[in-house]
Amino acid sequence: MKSWVGRLFPAGTKQADFLPRYSRIFNTVEGNTTFYALPKVDSVARWNEETPADFLFCFKFPKKITHEKLLKDSEEYASTFVKRLEPLADKLGTLVVQLPPRFGPKQLPRLGSFLRGLPSGFRYAVELRHDAFFAGGDEERAVVDLLGELGVDMVIMDARGLHASDAPALAEVRSRKPNLPIVMRATGPQPIVRFVPHEDFEAGRRFLTPWLDQMAKWIGEKRKPYFFMHAPDDTFAPENAYRFHRLLGERVDVGELPTFVVAEESEDQLDLF
């Protein structure tokens, strides 16, 4: 994010240096670039070279598979995608199958077939957006049972804070984010939460506080959950991430983050990252 330059990143940081800088502060990232296209071989090699050994990438499957084909006749392309990422080896976190709202209960057998056909040795998660999967009925139970059977994690998108805002400037953002019921459950060992807060962090704290307890509970169960903290336009996502990390650290040991400061132009500042 260009808006992070001069705050999270030193002033003057070039876009090509965003990932190396980011990976020296946080230990994982959502990989949205793969949603739009199959990554190039040299890009995968560069991502590997630019990040520490313990950094994790959580890439989305390409939209050609999830949104255009709705998983139909996409096994070969999906296999090509996963194999393209293999050079990242231990830096591969969970690979996310994000499905659109029109992918509903009738397509559930297709989801099962798709997941069973994916290359073994990798972690997968599914994000669903069809209302029926959140209605507490047979359709919801069926998908939870399927993911649990396969050990596939669930992605929970929590945008209640965003939708609680009535800021006119965020209307377009709200229209793109789902506003679905939130069920705090895990179908695998590494559940993923994608949290989009109110633009006023304190105004949306009531949505965040229960996640602090849930994350502490999952960690206590020896799960390894991901919590991706956003912002309505992601400008203040780093500050939000630091706030969440500090609050969670009051409940369970989650280690330390580098001291958050407004970055300076001086190269001496690099020691903080």
Sequence and secondary structure as in RCSB ss.txt:
>XXXX:A:sequence
MKSWVGRLFPAGTKQADFLPRYSRIFNTVEGNTTFYALPKVDSVARWNEETPADFLFCFKFPKKITHEKLLKDSE
EYASTFVKRLEPLADKLGTLVVQLPPRFGPKQLPRLGSFLRGLPSGFRYAVELRHDAFFAGGDEERAVVDLLGEL
GVDMVIMDARGLHASDAPALAEVRSRKPNLPIVMRATGPQPIVRFVPHEDFEAGRRFLTPWLDQMAKWIGEKRKP
YFFMHAPDDTFAPENAYRFHRLLGERVDVGELPTFVVAEESEDQLDLF
>XXXX:A:secstr
 GGGBTTTB TT  GGGHHHHHHTT SEEEE HHHHS   HHHHHHHHHHS TT EEEEB  HIIIIISTTTT H
HHHHHHHHHTGGGGGGB EEEEE  TT  GGGHHHHHHHHHTS SSSEEEEE   GGGGSSSHHHHHHHHHHHHH
T EEEEEE HHHHT   GGGHHHHHHS         SSSS EEEE   SSGGGGHHHHHHHHHHHHHHHHTT   
EEEE  SSSTTHHHHHHHHHHHHHTTS            SSGGGGGG 
